Amino acid sequence: MARQLRPVDVARLRLHAQNILESAVATPVDAVHSMLAMQGQDLPGTLWAIGLRAQATEQEVRRAFDSGELVRSWPMRGTLHALTPQDLRLILPLSRDRLVSSLAARHRELGIEANDVTAARRAAEAELSTASPALTRKELFAVFERAGQLTAGQRGAHLIFLLAHAGVLCLGPFRGKEQTFVLLDVWAPALGQLPGRDEALAAVALRYFLSHGPATVEDFAWWTKLTLTDARAGAAAARSQLAELSVGGREYLASPQIGELATRIPGARSTLALPGFDEYILGYTDRSAALAAEHSELIVPGNNGMFKSTLVAGGRVIGTWSRTERAQTIDVHGELFREITDTEAHGLVRSLESYGRFRGKAVTVTTSVKPMARADAATGG
């Protein structure tokens, strides 16, 4: 029988599964590989998400991209993720055709046909395999333009997207603060034969639930952009290696180790500063375990798709944080949704000091409570 849990238990177990409470990984590469893929839209936030889990500095994380051990690309949902090159190859074929097909109307608007993609591919391969091993976005657009491919009005961005989904391009080494584009197979050659589709579905399902569980099959389908049929097939194939948990009558899957922790759940006193777009929030279609419905608008104002950096206490989001960069210091301001205890305040400062060590700068911390949160507290709301 599946073990019964509360939503907050799910949230705290996810902190453990994602190596946020206690890191069980030694390097940035291990941290990303253990997660299979990590949200990568916001590059500074992505670097902190990796550094947080590996207890590594920003420079150590950047070196993993510079060495070809990590890359960024669009393997799922049309969204940038950080992952190892081999895991990118594993995931790309699973939902690629469905995603590209969903953009067919937009590509017709942009005047992108099969021969245009071929021309862009040949130009990129010629430039990146001979003259330049890595190109910035602006430089790659110039290569497309010389090949007769217009790049204005998002056309260039969609050509890059299509070549990334074909497994031709990915984002690799840094040039200053910007990541450059490289040829995936030249920059990080494939290691052995990839599994067939059924085996790949099972492998991806297993690794998602091991790293993100407790989670539902619907969470997995949303995360990968797989059909629910494929998601169920992958989960069924991986089920014998997973623990089954129950929350309000719904089935959740997790690693056996997380299943064992369900009798003594850690993290009740944890206070954490997470980046925007972190997998802890975005890794699930149902985020209610960590994020109260009334706070969703405060995390994603106007539901515009831009996720703020969050403060998390005991597994629940209690506020957001922003930063102002200075030459040697970082001023951080936390905007809280409720009053916090002295213990939580000390934990918040310690977590933000960890962010400072990651960046190599001292951190000063100030906080405030949103007026609506004060009103709710005063009225018992």
Summary of the structure (lengths in Angstrom):
residues: 381
radius of gyration: 21.5
end to end distance: 36.9
largest distance: 68.0
contacts: 1283
relative contact order: 0.13
helix: 50%
strand: 19%
